C-alpha cells in the first residue's frame, strides 16, 4: 500500500499527467522510506536487472525453440527478415 509520494511538482494535474518516474524524490510505504533521492533503498537493483535479463534470455530461447520445432516456415521467414 502506497502512503505518499513526495514530488517536486506541487500541482496535482502535473503530477498525474506529466510526471516521470525519474522526477520522484521519495517514496514512503507503510511508514518506511523505499526510495530516496532516486535510489531504491530496499532492493538490490543490480540483482533485479541481472535476473530480468536472464529471464528475458530464457524466454527468447523458449520462443525461438517453439518456433523452430513448430514444423512451419516461420523460423525461415524470421531469419530472412520477412517477420
C-alpha positions as CSV (number, residue, x, y, z in Angstrom):
1,X,0.0,0.0,0.0
2,X,1.4,3.4,-1.0
3,X,1.2,6.0,1.7
4,X,2.7,9.1,0.0
5,X,5.0,10.2,-2.8
6,X,6.9,13.4,-2.3
7,X,7.4,15.1,-5.7
8,X,9.0,18.3,-7.0
9,X,5.7,19.4,-8.7
10,X,3.0,20.5,-6.3
11,X,0.3,20.8,-8.9
12,X,-1.8,17.6,-8.9
13,X,-2.5,17.6,-12.7
14,X,1.2,17.9,-13.4
15,X,1.9,15.0,-11.1
16,X,-0.8,12.8,-12.5
17,X,-0.5,13.5,-16.2
18,X,3.1,14.6,-16.9
19,X,5.4,13.3,-14.2
20,X,8.1,10.8,-15.0
21,X,9.5,8.2,-12.6
22,X,12.8,10.0,-12.6
23,X,11.1,13.0,-11.1
24,X,10.1,11.2,-7.9
25,X,12.2,12.2,-5.0
26,X,10.9,10.0,-2.2
27,X,8.5,7.1,-1.8
28,X,7.3,6.0,1.6
29,X,5.3,2.8,2.0
30,X,3.7,1.8,5.3
31,X,5.9,4.4,7.1
32,X,9.1,3.1,5.6
33,X,11.2,5.0,3.1
34,X,11.5,2.9,0.0
35,X,13.1,5.3,-2.4
36,X,15.0,8.5,-1.6
37,X,17.0,10.8,-3.9
38,X,16.3,8.5,-6.9
39,X,17.9,5.5,-5.1
40,X,16.0,2.3,-4.2
41,X,16.8,1.5,-0.6
42,X,15.1,-1.8,0.0
43,X,16.1,-4.0,-3.0
44,X,19.2,-4.7,-4.9
45,X,18.7,-3.1,-8.3
46,X,21.7,-4.8,-9.9
47,X,20.3,-8.2,-8.8
48,X,16.9,-7.4,-10.2
49,X,18.4,-6.3,-13.5
50,X,20.5,-9.4,-13.7
51,X,17.5,-11.7,-13.0
52,X,15.3,-9.8,-15.5
53,X,18.0,-10.1,-18.3
54,X,18.3,-13.8,-17.6
55,X,14.6,-14.3,-17.6
56,X,14.3,-12.4,-20.9
57,X,17.1,-14.5,-22.4
58,X,15.4,-17.8,-21.4
59,X,12.0,-16.6,-22.7
60,X,13.5,-15.6,-26.0
61,X,15.2,-19.0,-26.2
62,X,12.0,-20.8,-25.4
63,X,10.1,-18.8,-28.1
64,X,12.8,-19.5,-30.6
65,X,12.8,-23.2,-29.9
66,X,9.0,-23.2,-30.0
67,X,9.0,-21.7,-33.5
68,X,11.9,-23.9,-34.6
69,X,10.1,-27.0,-33.6
70,X,6.7,-26.0,-34.9
71,X,7.2,-27.6,-38.3
72,X,6.3,-24.4,-40.2
73,X,8.3,-22.0,-42.3
74,X,8.0,-19.3,-39.6
75,X,11.7,-19.6,-38.5
76,X,13.0,-19.4,-42.0
77,X,10.8,-16.3,-42.7
78,X,12.1,-14.7,-39.5
79,X,15.7,-15.4,-40.4
80,X,15.2,-14.0,-43.8
81,X,13.7,-10.8,-42.4
82,X,10.1,-11.4,-43.6
83,X,8.8,-11.5,-40.0
